[in-house]
Amino acid sequence: MFHKEGHKIIFSTFVIVVASFLLVDSFISLEWLRMLVMIFLLIFLILILQFFRNPKRNTIVNDKHVKSPVDGKVVVIEEVFENEYFKEKRLQISVFMSPLNVHVTRYPIGGKVVFSKYHPGKYLVAWHPKASEENERTTVVVENQTFGKVLHRQIAGALAKRIVNYAKINDNVTQGTDSGFIKFGSRVDLFLPLNAKINVHLHQKVKGGESIIAELHEK
C-alpha cells in the first residue's frame, strides 16, 4: 500500500522507467551495458516505491502514552528552551529518518489541534543543530486532558523539498493517524512536559504509531 502523496510521483516514475526500458532496448547494442542500465532503472523504481510505502500500523490508543510520530532513529534526547509556542523549557526527542524509512508523520497523541503553522526556510542537513529553527518546517500542537500539550515539528532536510501538513486548528485527531508527510529524508522533533518519563534511548530505532516515546509519571 502506498501513501496518497506518492501516487503522482509513482505513476510518473513508472512511465519514465518503462519508456527508458524501450529506448535502452532499441539504442544500446552492447548487452552488458543494456543490462546494467536496465538494472539501474529497476532499482530506481524500487527505491521510489519503497519511499512512499504506507504500511498499516497497530496503534493501541492510550492517552498516557506519547507514540513516535515517524519511523527512524532517536538522535536527540535533551532539555531545551522551546521558543515558538511554549516559550519555556521542554524535553526534546528527535527522530531522524533516512530516505529508506517510511515518511508518514503520525499524531503522537490524540486530542485537539490547538496550533498548526508552516515555516519556509533552508534545507540544512537534518542533524544540523540549527535545522530545527532555520529549515523549512511545520509546528503542530495537540492537547488532551491526560497529557496536556505535545508539540511535534516536521523538519525538512537536505533532500526533503516538500513538507505536507494535514493538521488544522480545532481538528479532533486520533493518536497514530496521519498528520502529514515529508518527501525524501528529514526528522521530526517532539517537545514534551519536563515531567514526562522517557521510554527510549539514543540511537534506538522506533516505529511511527507504535513505539512509546514517553509516558506520564505515575504518582
N, C-alpha and C positions, 0 to 999 in steps of 0.2 A: 504494500500500500504506500502511495506517495502523497506528500503534502501538497495541498492546492497551490501553494506558492511556487511549486516547481513544474506544474503542468505545462505551461507555455515553453519553458526552457527545455524540458524533457522532449517535447514534441519537435522543437526546432533542432535540438541536437540529433535526434533520431533521423530527421530528414537530411541534415548535413552529412551524417555518417553514412547513410545509405547512398546518397549522391556521390560521396567521396569514394566509397567502395567501387561503384560503377566506373568512375573516372580512372581509379588506380588500375582496375582490371583491364581497361581499354588502352591506357597510355604507358604503363610501366611494363616493359618486356622482361626485365630480369626477375626471375621467380622469387629469389631470396629477398630482393628489395620489395617486391609486391606484397609478400607475406609479412614482412616487417612493418610496412605502413598499415596494412590491414589490422595487424595485432595492436598497433598503437591506437588506431581509431576505435577498436573494440574496447580497449582498456579505458579510453576517454569516456565512452558511453557508459561503461560500468561505474566509473567514478561519479558521473553526474547522477545516475540512478541511486547510487549509494548515498550521496549527499542529501537528496530530497526524500529519502525514505521516512516513513512516519509510522513506526511500529506502535501497536496498541500497548498501553501501559496499564497495569493493575494498580491504580491509585486507591489506597484504603484511606478514605477521608477521615481526618482526625484533627479537630480544632486545636489540640495541644501540640501538634507537630508542625514544623516547617519542612516541606519537602523540597528537594533540589529542583530548581526551575529548568535545568538542562542536563544533558549528558556531558561528561567531561572529567577533568581532574581538578581537585581543590588546590589552588595556588596561593591563596591568601587567607589567613585567619588572624585578625588583629583588631584592636580597639582604635577607632578613628573618630575624627570630628566630621560628621555629615553636614555639609553646609548648604545643600539645596533645599531640602524640605524640613528635616528635623531641627537643624541648626544646633545640634548637641552631639555628645559622644554616643556612638553605637558600635556594635560588634559587626565587622565587615567579614563576610565569607565570599570569596571569589572563585568561580569555576571557569576554567579555560577549556574551550572547545577547539579541537583540531579540525581540519577540513573533512576528516573521516567520521566525525561524530554526528549523531542526529542533532539537527539545529532548530528543532521546535522549542520554543520557550513556553513553559507551563506556569500556571499560577502556583506559587509556593504555599499559599494559604487560601482558604475560601473566605468570602465576605463581600464587603462593598468597596468598590474602587473610589478612593477619595482624592486621588491625584494622578494625572497622566500627562506627560509633557515630552515633546520631541525637541532635541537639540542638534542642529547641524554642527559639524566640526571636522577635525582632522582624521587621518587614518594611520595613527601611530600603531606599532605592533601592540597586540592586546595586552601583553605583560608589562608594557611601559608604565612606570609609576604615575605618569600624568594622563594616561589613557582615559581614566575614569572621569576626568574633568575637561579634557580637551578634544576627545574624539567624538564623532557622531554617536549619539546615544539617545535612549529614551528612559524616562524615570516613571515608575508606576508604584503607587502605594495602595495596598489593600488593608482594610481594617475589619477585624471581627471582635466580638465581645470577650473571647477567651485569650487570644494572644495580643490583642491590641493592633498596632500598625506595623506592617512589614513592607519595606521598600525593596523592589528589585529593579536593577538597571541593566538594560541591554547595551553593550558597548561594541561598536564596530572595530575591527582590526585592520591590519594592512591589506588583507584580501577582501574583507567584507565591504561591500559598496552599497548595501541597502538593508536597512532595518525595518521590519514590519511590526507594528504595534496595534493590537486589537482592542486594548483596554480603553474604555470611555468612562469618564467620571459619572458616578451613580450607578454603574453596572453592578449587579449582584452576580458574583462569579463563584465557581466551584473549584476547589483545590484540585490541581492536576490537569485541568482543561487548558486549551491553547490560549496563551496570552500574546503570542507573536512568533516571529521567525527572523533569524539573522542569516543572510546569504553569504556563504563562503568564509567561515572562520571568525572567531571572536571570543568574548567572555561575557559572563553575567555576574554582577555583584549583588549580594544580599546585605541589607542593613537591618540588624535585629536589636531588640532591647538588651541592655547590658546584663540583665539577669537571666538571659536565655542559656540553657545548657547545651553546649555544642557537642554534637554526636559524631563529628568527622575529624579527620586529621589531615595535615598537609600531604599532598601527592596522592590522596585517596581518590579512586575512580568512583564516580557517582552516576546514578541514572535519574533522569528527569521524571518527576511524578511518583517516584518510588523510594529513593534514598531519603532517609530522615536526616536533615542537616542539623536541626536543633529541636528542642522541646522545652516546655515550661519546667522550671524547678518545682518539685513537689515540696509543699510546706509541711 
